[in-house]
């Protein structure tokens, strides 16, 4: 009971105390204690709330959350961005969410005895790494089927039966730390078998 009374005595009572506690919450990165404080924090955010504020943000190079945009892709989306690869990201996400992909991951883990092939650790979060990047496999897949102008649902059905996605030899088990270390060293775009062998033996 005493703890409740102590806690209640520390809650802000005046507007000035509320503003001071909000500033402290922001400094300490702590959550506000009451719903009123939470609403106050939301209202004090930097995100634009009106169309006029949004336009001002865009003119000043800020995104919809009021944060600075990346310099050389500012305002560029979709086909206009230099990162555009023909709209394959949704297809890649859908392939990663397929039941066949989940089964492939389990098969890779089982073959490697649920052990990281770099550090030989058996515990922790494991990742089934694609020895040949999934983006390369998707590019090959699209090169094979793009001439037929299939929609994405039809491409997903074709992907289920596309054998190169599901070869067991195209996967290797890493723990999350080794997986992050691999991508920090070699990048994410184009990964090869030679890189994996060098990484595991190095």
N, C-alpha and C positions, 0 to 999 in steps of 0.2 A: 504494500500500500504506500509506503514511504517513497518507493521508486517512482510510482505514478505521480505522486504530488511533486517530486523533484522535476520530473519530465515536464509536467504541466506548467510549472513555474518558469521553465526555460523557453516555452513557446512565445513567439513575438505577439505583443498585444496591440501596439500602435503601428501606424503605417511606416514610421521611421524605423522601428525595430524589424518590421517585415522586410523592408528594402535592405537593411543591414544583413539580415539572415540570408536573403537571396544572394547577395554579393559573396557572403561566406560560402554558401553552397556552391557557387560557381568556382570560387578559388579552390575549394577543397575537392571539387568534382563529386560532391555528395548529392544525394537525392533530397529534395524538399520533404519536410515532415508532414505537411497537411495538404489537402486537395487545393486549398486556396493558394498556398505557396507554389504548388505545381502549375496551376493556371497562370499565376503571375510570371513564372519562369518561361512558360510557353509564349506569353504575350511579349516578353522582353527579347525573344529570339530575333535573329537577323534575317529570317526568311521573309521575302516580300509577301504582302497579304492582298494587295490590289493590283489591277492591271498596270496602273501607272507606275507603282513601285517595281513591278516586274520589268517593265520597259526600261526604267532607270538602271536596274541591275544589268540588263543586257547591254545597254550603252556603255556601262562602266566595266564590262567584261566579267560579270558575275553570273553564276548559274542560278537555277530556280531556288536553291537553298541559301542564296546570298553569299556564296563562297566563290573565290576566284576560279575561273576556268583555265584549263590547260592552254598555254600561250599559242602554240602553232595550230591547234585544232579548234580554236575559239569559234563557237557558233556553227561548226560543221557537224552534221549528223548524217547517218545513212550512207548513201552513195557518194556524198561530197567529201567524206573524211578520207585521208590517205590510208587509213587502216582497213578500208573496205575490201572484203574478199568475196563479194558476190552474194552476201546474205547467208553464209553457211553457219553462223552461230546458232540460230534456233535449231537447225538440223543436228548440229553437234550436241546440243543440250538434250534433244530428244533421243539421240542414240545413246547417250550416257544414262538416260533414265529407262532404257529398255530392260526387260526381264533378262534377255540374252546377255546384256552387259553385266548385270549383277551375277549371273551364273558364271560368266567368264572370269570375273574378279574372284569368286569363290574357288574356281578351278586353279587359278594362278596361286592363290594363297595355299591351297591344299598341296599342289605340286611342290611348292617351296617350303612345306612343313610349317607354315605360319611364322617364318623367320625372315628378317631383313637380310638380303643377300650382300649388303655392304658391311654392316657392323655386327651381323649375326645375332641381333637382339630378338627375343621372342615375345617380349611384352610391349605394351604401348599401342599406339594407333598405327596400323599398317595401311599401305597404299599399293594398289596394283598399278605400276607404272607402265605406260605404253613404250616399248623399246623404239618403235617407229611412231612418231607423233600421230595422234588421232587426227589432227588437222591435215596431215599428208594423206592418211588413209581416206579421209572424207574428200579431199581434192581428187584422188584417183577414182573414187566411187562416182563423184559428180562428172568427171571427164568421161566415164564409161556410159552414164545414163542421161547426161544433160541434153544430148541431141534429141531425146524423145519428148522434151517439155512436160515432164511429170510434175504434179503438184507435190507438196511436202508430205501429205499423208501417203501417197503412192511411193514416194522415196523411202519413207520409214519402213513400209512393207518390203521393199527391195533390200533395204539395209539389213533386215532380219536374216535374209538368206545370202548376204554378201560375205563369203567365207573369210576374206582377209581381216575383217573386223574381229573375228572370233578365234583366230589361230592362237593356241596356247603359248606357242614359242614367241609371240609378239608381246608378252607381258613378263614382268619381273616384280618381285615383292621388295618394297623398301619401307622402312619406318618413316614417319612424317619428317623427322629431322634430316635423314639422309636424302629423302625426296626433295626437300627444300634446298639442301646443299647442292644436289645434282642440278636443279634448275637455276640456282644462283651461278653455278659454274658454266653451264652450257646453254642457258636460255630455255625458252619454252617453244619457240617456233619450229625448229627443225632438229629433232633428236634422232640419233642413229644407233645401231648396234655397237659400232666402234666406240662411241662415247660411253655407253653403258659398260662395256668391257674395261675401258681405261679407268672409269670411275670405280668399279668394283675391285680392280686389281691394284689401284693406286693407294 
